[in-house]
Amino acid sequence: MRILYIINANGLAPQLGGSIIRTANIARRIAALGHETYVVTTRGGKEACLALGFETTFHMVPASLFGRREKYLWQRAIGYVISAFWTSAIICNLPAADVVYSDSDQPCDVLPASLYQKFRHGKWVAIVHHILEAEQRDPGAGMLARFKRFVQEWGHRRIATQATAAFVYDTEAGRFAGRKLASYGLDEGRLAFVNNGIDLDEIRTVRRSNVSFTACLVGHLRPGKGLKEVLPIWKRVVERDASARLALVGSLPKPQLDWLNGKIAENQLERNVTLLGQLSHAETIAVIKSSEIMVAPSLEEGWGIAVCEALACGVPVVAYDLPAYRSLFRVGLRRVALHNHEEFAREVLSLMRDSDERTALGNAASLDVQRFDWSRAAEKDLEILLKVAGQTSRSPGHRTASIDEKNAC
């Protein structure tokens, strides 16, 4: 089977977000079984794929007219337009594939995938990670959040009416996304429930970092992912324990980084909050292992890879009570009502002060999440992709007849 992945949402930045982490980890395992994979992506997407160990045939498209780095959010938005246009323009020059897979629900992935399906006759599989609602409900979110929600809805309507199949997560949040797609016209037979995973082998081998932290937060911070939540929570923790140290792992656009640094200084948390920036996956796991707790004040998640990795490391997590977590993580996760900073801080302090409880929760959680592994997730994805492609054999040598003819523009 031949699979063409469209991964344009990274723009110029090699950020390791949940969507590209999932795609790269699963695609490289499918490729290891002998299936042919190709990737259309931007410079940032290629760098992220390579950082995740996914080496394949890359077809590069631009995400900027001039710059080589993204400092501002508007550059990412323009990059979406440029990469969507460029990928659409070269549809006829891309490799013939049985399946075209869109990595996100953004127009830069959805539009080219829909055009590939139309003109190259490859089956289109789209994934919807979660519905953006938390930022839209935030009174201070403004026009930007509403515009992002409008753009996502545009993508969902295209997926619902045009895609051969749509992937959503097998979680409460994923089932909500499935109902949304159904309301836009997706029939039940085209909806598939999938999972994420973690690299259990790597987690077992990585050693702790040399520097210890009270807690860590891992991910690409933005308002919906906890950017405005974490400092009010941590300030309350520090007021009760001045020695508490928080590590933030992940990249931030310059305006958000400047805002965060300003808030850290304003709240006099310079000694209590350390910004580590984007790290490799192994370095991130090392930081998690050197932390007593993970804090996850995200307001919206489709699954929760970082949370799962922390639990696999034996590190308990304090998080907001999100639908995505409820059916996934049975132990090791303490849930708090959304925006309740005081309760969140109390849960963190409780775990800080009770090392026996931390150890017991961590050990139980580590055993519980052994059922999540990228290999299992890849097996399920592959089974569905083969059905979509009309193939019944898992052998990479079995392909649909005259694929080159069928995919000619």
C-alpha positions as CSV (number, residue, x, y, z in Angstrom):
1,M,0.0,0.0,0.0
2,R,1.1,3.5,-0.7
3,I,0.2,6.3,1.7
4,L,0.7,10.0,1.1
5,Y,0.8,12.1,4.3
6,I,0.0,15.8,4.1
7,I,1.6,17.6,7.1
8,N,1.6,21.3,6.6
9,A,0.4,22.7,9.9
10,N,3.9,23.1,11.4
11,G,4.8,25.9,9.0
12,L,8.4,26.9,9.6
13,A,8.5,25.7,13.2
14,P,9.6,22.1,14.2
15,Q,7.1,22.0,17.1
16,L,6.3,18.6,18.5
17,G,2.5,18.9,18.8
18,G,0.2,16.0,19.3
19,S,-0.9,15.7,15.7
20,I,2.6,15.4,14.2
21,I,3.8,13.2,17.1
22,R,1.0,10.7,16.3
23,T,1.4,10.8,12.5
24,A,5.2,10.4,12.6
25,N,5.2,7.6,15.1
26,I,2.5,5.6,13.4
27,A,3.7,6.3,9.8
28,R,7.3,5.1,10.6
29,R,6.0,1.9,12.0
30,I,3.8,1.3,9.0
31,A,6.8,2.0,6.7
32,A,8.9,-0.4,8.7
33,L,6.4,-3.1,7.7
34,G,7.3,-2.4,4.1
35,H,4.4,-0.1,3.0
36,E,5.4,2.9,0.9
37,T,5.1,6.3,2.6
38,Y,5.5,9.8,1.2
39,V,5.1,13.1,3.0
40,V,4.2,16.5,1.7
41,T,5.2,19.0,4.3
42,T,6.9,22.3,5.2
43,R,10.4,22.9,6.5
44,G,9.2,22.8,10.1
45,G,7.2,19.7,9.4
46,K,10.2,17.9,8.0
47,E,12.4,18.8,10.9
48,A,9.8,17.6,13.3
49,C,9.3,14.3,11.5
50,L,13.1,13.7,11.4
51,A,13.3,14.6,15.1
52,L,10.7,11.9,15.8
53,G,12.7,9.3,13.8
54,F,10.4,9.3,10.7
55,E,12.6,9.2,7.6
56,T,10.8,8.9,4.3
57,T,10.5,10.6,0.9
58,F,9.7,14.3,1.6
59,H,8.1,16.7,-0.9
60,M,8.7,20.2,0.5
61,V,6.4,23.1,0.1
62,P,7.0,26.7,1.2
63,A,5.3,28.2,4.2
64,S,6.7,31.7,3.9
65,L,7.6,34.2,1.1
66,F,10.7,35.5,2.8
67,G,11.4,34.5,6.4
68,R,13.0,31.3,7.6
69,R,11.7,31.5,11.2
70,E,8.3,32.2,12.8
71,K,8.2,34.8,15.5
72,Y,4.6,35.8,15.4
73,L,1.3,34.0,15.1
74,W,0.3,35.9,11.9
75,Q,3.3,34.3,10.2
76,R,1.8,30.9,10.9
77,A,-1.5,32.0,9.5
78,I,0.1,33.2,6.3
79,G,2.1,30.0,6.1
80,Y,-1.1,28.0,6.2
81,V,-2.3,29.9,3.1
82,I,1.0,29.6,1.2
83,S,1.4,25.9,1.9
84,A,-2.2,25.1,1.1
85,F,-2.0,26.9,-2.2
86,W,1.4,25.4,-3.1
87,T,0.5,21.8,-2.2
88,S,-2.8,22.2,-4.2
89,A,-0.8,23.5,-7.2
90,I,1.5,20.5,-7.3
91,I,-1.2,17.8,-6.8
92,C,-0.5,16.3,-10.3
93,N,3.2,16.0,-9.5
94,L,2.9,14.2,-6.2
95,P,3.4,10.4,-6.0
96,A,0.4,8.1,-6.8
97,A,-1.0,6.7,-3.6
98,D,-3.8,4.4,-2.4
99,V,-4.6,6.7,0.5
100,V,-3.9,10.4,1.2
101,Y,-3.9,11.2,4.9
102,S,-4.4,14.7,6.3
103,D,-2.5,15.3,9.5
104,S,-4.8,18.0,10.9
105,D,-8.2,19.7,10.3
106,Q,-6.5,22.9,9.1
107,P,-7.1,24.1,5.5
108,C,-3.4,23.7,4.7
109,D,-4.0,19.9,5.1
110,V,-7.7,19.5,4.3
111,L,-7.8,21.4,1.0
112,P,-4.9,19.6,-0.7
113,A,-6.1,16.3,0.5
114,S,-9.6,16.9,-0.8
115,L,-8.1,18.0,-4.2
116,Y,-5.8,14.9,-4.3
117,Q,-8.9,12.7,-3.8
118,K,-10.7,14.5,-6.5
119,F,-8.0,14.6,-9.2
120,R,-5.8,11.7,-8.3
121,H,-8.5,9.3,-7.0
122,G,-6.7,8.3,-3.9
123,K,-8.9,7.6,-0.9
124,W,-8.8,10.4,1.7
125,V,-8.5,9.7,5.4
126,A,-8.7,12.7,7.7
127,I,-8.1,12.9,11.4
128,V,-9.9,15.3,13.8
129,H,-8.0,15.6,17.0
130,H,-10.5,17.6,19.1
131,I,-13.0,20.4,18.8
132,L,-11.8,23.9,19.7
133,E,-14.3,25.2,22.2
134,A,-12.4,26.3,25.4
135,E,-10.8,29.3,23.7
136,Q,-14.0,30.3,22.1
137,R,-15.8,30.3,25.5
138,D,-13.1,32.4,27.1
139,P,-14.5,36.0,27.3
140,G,-11.1,37.4,26.8
141,A,-10.3,35.3,23.8
142,G,-11.6,37.8,21.2
143,M,-11.9,37.6,17.5
144,L,-8.8,35.4,17.0
145,A,-10.3,32.5,18.8
146,R,-13.6,32.8,17.1
147,F,-11.8,33.0,13.7
148,K,-9.9,29.8,14.6
149,R,-13.1,28.1,15.4
150,F,-14.7,29.2,12.1
151,V,-11.7,27.9,10.2
152,Q,-11.8,24.5,12.0
153,E,-15.5,24.2,11.3
154,W,-14.8,24.8,7.6
155,G,-12.4,21.9,7.7
156,H,-14.8,19.7,9.5
157,R,-17.6,20.3,7.0
158,R,-15.2,19.4,4.2
159,I,-14.1,16.2,6.0
160,A,-17.7,15.2,6.7
161,T,-18.9,15.6,3.2
162,Q,-15.9,14.6,1.2
163,A,-13.5,12.3,3.1
164,T,-13.5,8.6,2.5
165,A,-13.0,8.1,6.3
166,A,-12.5,10.2,9.3
167,F,-10.5,9.2,12.4
168,V,-11.5,10.4,15.8
169,Y,-10.1,9.3,19.2
170,D,-11.8,6.5,21.2
171,T,-12.4,8.9,24.1
172,E,-15.4,11.0,25.3
173,A,-13.9,14.0,23.5
174,G,-13.4,11.9,20.3
175,R,-17.0,10.7,20.4
176,F,-18.1,14.3,20.7
177,A,-16.0,15.2,17.7
178,G,-17.7,12.2,15.9
179,R,-21.1,13.6,16.7
180,K,-20.1,17.0,15.4
181,L,-18.9,15.5,12.1
182,A,-22.2,13.5,11.9
183,S,-24.1,16.8,12.2
184,Y,-22.2,18.0,9.2
185,G,-23.1,15.0,7.1
186,L,-20.6,12.2,8.0
187,D,-22.3,8.8,8.0
188,E,-21.5,6.3,10.7
189,G,-19.8,3.9,8.2
190,R,-17.1,6.4,7.5
191,L,-16.2,7.1,11.1
192,A,-13.3,5.2,12.7
193,F,-12.2,5.3,16.4
194,V,-8.4,5.2,16.9
195,N,-5.9,5.7,19.7
196,N,-2.6,7.4,20.4
197,G,0.3,5.7,22.1
198,I,3.6,6.3,23.7
199,D,7.1,4.9,23.2
200,L,7.3,2.5,26.1
201,D,10.8,1.2,25.1
202,E,12.3,4.7,25.0
203,I,10.6,5.6,28.3
204,R,12.2,2.6,30.0
205,T,15.7,3.5,28.8
206,V,15.9,7.3,29.4
207,R,17.5,8.4,32.6
208,R,16.4,11.2,34.9
209,S,17.7,14.7,34.2
210,N,20.5,16.0,36.4
211,V,18.3,18.8,37.6
212,S,15.2,18.1,39.7
213,F,11.9,19.9,39.6
214,T,8.8,19.9,41.8
215,A,6.6,19.8,38.8
216,C,6.7,20.0,35.0
217,L,4.4,21.1,32.2
218,V,5.0,19.7,28.7
219,G,3.4,20.9,25.5
220,H,3.0,23.8,23.1
221,L,1.5,26.5,25.3
222,R,-1.4,28.6,24.0
223,P,-4.6,29.8,25.8
224,G,-6.5,26.6,25.1
225,K,-3.5,24.5,26.4
226,G,-3.1,26.3,29.7
227,L,-1.0,29.4,28.9
228,K,-3.2,31.6,31.1
229,E,-3.8,29.0,33.7
230,V,-0.4,27.8,34.8
231,L,1.0,30.9,36.5
232,P,-2.0,31.7,38.7
233,I,-1.9,28.1,39.8
234,W,1.8,28.1,40.5
235,K,1.7,31.4,42.3
236,R,-0.7,29.8,44.8
237,V,1.7,26.8,45.2
238,V,4.7,29.1,45.8
239,E,2.8,31.2,48.4
240,R,2.6,28.0,50.5
241,D,6.0,26.5,49.6
242,A,8.6,29.0,48.3
243,S,10.9,26.1,47.3
244,A,8.5,24.8,44.6
245,R,10.1,24.7,41.1
246,L,8.2,24.3,37.9
247,A,9.7,23.4,34.5
248,L,7.9,24.4,31.3
249,V,8.9,22.3,28.3
250,G,7.8,23.4,24.8
251,S,8.2,26.1,22.2
252,L,6.3,29.4,22.3
253,P,5.8,32.1,19.6
254,K,7.6,35.3,20.5
255,P,4.6,37.3,21.6
256,Q,3.4,34.6,23.9
257,L,6.9,34.1,25.2
258,D,7.3,37.8,25.9
259,W,3.9,37.8,27.6
260,L,4.8,34.8,29.8
261,N,8.1,36.2,30.8
262,G,6.4,39.4,31.7
263,K,3.9,37.6,33.9
264,I,6.6,35.6,35.6
265,A,8.4,38.8,36.5
266,E,5.2,40.5,37.6
267,N,4.4,37.7,39.9
268,Q,8.0,37.4,41.2
269,L,8.3,33.8,40.1
270,E,11.7,34.0,38.4
271,R,13.2,31.6,40.9
272,N,10.2,29.2,40.7
273,V,9.5,28.8,37.0
274,T,12.1,27.6,34.5
275,L,11.4,27.9,30.7
276,L,13.3,25.0,29.0
277,G,12.0,25.6,25.5
278,Q,11.7,22.9,22.9
279,L,13.6,19.7,23.8
280,S,14.1,16.4,22.1
281,H,11.7,13.6,23.1
282,A,14.4,11.9,25.2
283,E,15.3,15.1,26.9
284,T,11.6,15.8,27.6
285,I,11.2,12.3,29.2
286,A,14.3,13.0,31.3
287,V,12.7,16.2,32.7
288,I,9.5,14.3,33.4
289,K,11.4,11.6,35.3
290,S,13.2,14.3,37.3
291,S,9.9,15.9,38.4
292,E,7.7,14.8,41.3
293,I,4.5,15.8,39.6
294,M,3.2,16.8,36.1
295,V,0.7,19.7,36.0
296,A,-1.6,19.7,33.0
297,P,-3.9,22.8,33.1
298,S,-4.9,22.4,29.5
299,L,-8.5,23.4,28.7
300,E,-8.9,21.1,25.7
301,E,-7.3,17.9,24.7
302,G,-8.2,15.2,22.2
303,W,-6.1,12.5,24.0
304,G,-3.2,13.5,26.2
305,I,0.1,12.0,25.1
306,A,2.2,14.0,27.5
307,V,0.0,13.0,30.4
308,C,0.3,9.4,29.4
309,E,4.1,9.6,29.2
310,A,4.2,11.1,32.7
311,L,2.1,8.3,34.0
312,A,4.3,5.7,32.3
313,C,7.3,7.3,34.0
314,G,5.6,6.8,37.4
315,V,4.9,10.5,37.8
316,P,1.4,11.4,39.0
317,V,-0.5,14.2,37.2
318,V,-2.8,17.0,38.3
319,A,-5.1,18.1,35.5
320,Y,-8.3,19.7,34.7
321,D,-11.2,17.3,34.4
322,L,-11.4,16.9,30.6
323,P,-13.6,14.4,28.7
324,A,-10.5,13.0,26.9
325,Y,-9.0,11.8,30.1
326,R,-12.0,10.1,31.8
327,S,-12.0,6.8,30.0
328,L,-8.2,6.6,29.3
329,F,-6.3,7.1,32.6
330,R,-7.8,5.1,35.4
331,V,-5.2,5.8,38.1
332,G,-2.5,8.4,38.8
333,L,-4.5,11.4,37.5
334,R,-6.1,13.8,39.9
335,R,-8.8,15.9,38.2
336,V,-9.8,19.4,39.1
337,A,-12.8,21.5,37.9
338,L,-11.9,23.9,35.0
339,H,-10.4,27.3,36.0
340,N,-10.3,26.3,39.7
341,H,-6.8,27.5,40.4
342,E,-7.1,27.2,44.2
343,E,-8.2,23.6,44.1
344,F,-5.5,22.8,41.5
345,A,-2.9,24.3,43.8
346,R,-4.2,22.3,46.8
347,E,-3.9,19.0,44.8
348,V,-0.4,19.8,43.8
349,L,0.6,20.7,47.4
350,S,-1.0,17.5,48.7
351,L,1.1,15.4,46.4
352,M,4.2,17.4,47.1
353,R,3.9,16.8,50.8
354,D,3.0,13.0,50.6
355,S,5.9,11.1,49.0
356,D,4.3,7.8,49.8
357,E,1.1,8.7,48.0
358,R,3.1,10.0,45.0
359,T,5.0,6.7,44.8
360,A,1.8,4.6,45.1
361,L,0.0,6.5,42.5
362,G,3.0,6.6,40.2
363,N,3.5,2.8,40.4
364,A,-0.1,2.0,39.8
365,A,-0.3,4.5,36.8
366,S,2.8,3.1,35.2
367,L,1.3,-0.4,35.1
368,D,-2.1,0.9,33.9
369,V,-0.7,2.7,30.8
370,Q,1.3,-0.2,29.6
371,R,-1.7,-1.0,27.3
372,F,-0.8,2.2,25.3
373,D,2.0,1.8,22.8
374,W,2.6,3.2,19.3
375,S,2.9,-0.3,17.8
376,R,-0.7,-1.2,18.9
377,A,-2.0,2.2,17.6
378,A,-0.2,1.6,14.3
379,E,-1.7,-1.9,13.9
380,K,-5.2,-0.5,14.2
381,D,-4.5,2.4,11.8
382,L,-3.0,0.1,9.3
383,E,-6.0,-2.3,9.4
384,I,-8.4,0.6,8.8
385,L,-6.2,2.1,6.0
386,L,-6.1,-1.2,4.2
387,K,-9.9,-1.4,4.3
388,V,-10.2,2.1,3.0
389,A,-7.8,1.3,0.2
390,G,-9.8,-1.7,-0.7
391,Q,-7.1,-4.1,0.2
392,T,-7.5,-7.2,2.3
393,S,-3.9,-8.2,2.7
394,R,-1.5,-6.8,5.2
395,S,1.4,-7.6,2.8
396,P,3.0,-4.5,1.4
397,G,3.2,-6.2,-2.0
398,H,-0.6,-6.3,-2.4
399,R,-1.8,-3.1,-4.1
400,T,-4.8,-2.0,-6.0
401,A,-4.6,-2.7,-9.7
402,S,-3.1,-0.1,-12.1
403,I,-2.7,2.5,-9.4
404,D,-0.6,4.8,-11.6
405,E,-3.4,4.8,-14.2
406,K,-6.0,5.6,-11.7
407,N,-4.0,8.4,-10.1
408,A,-3.0,10.2,-13.2
409,C,-4.3,13.8,-13.5
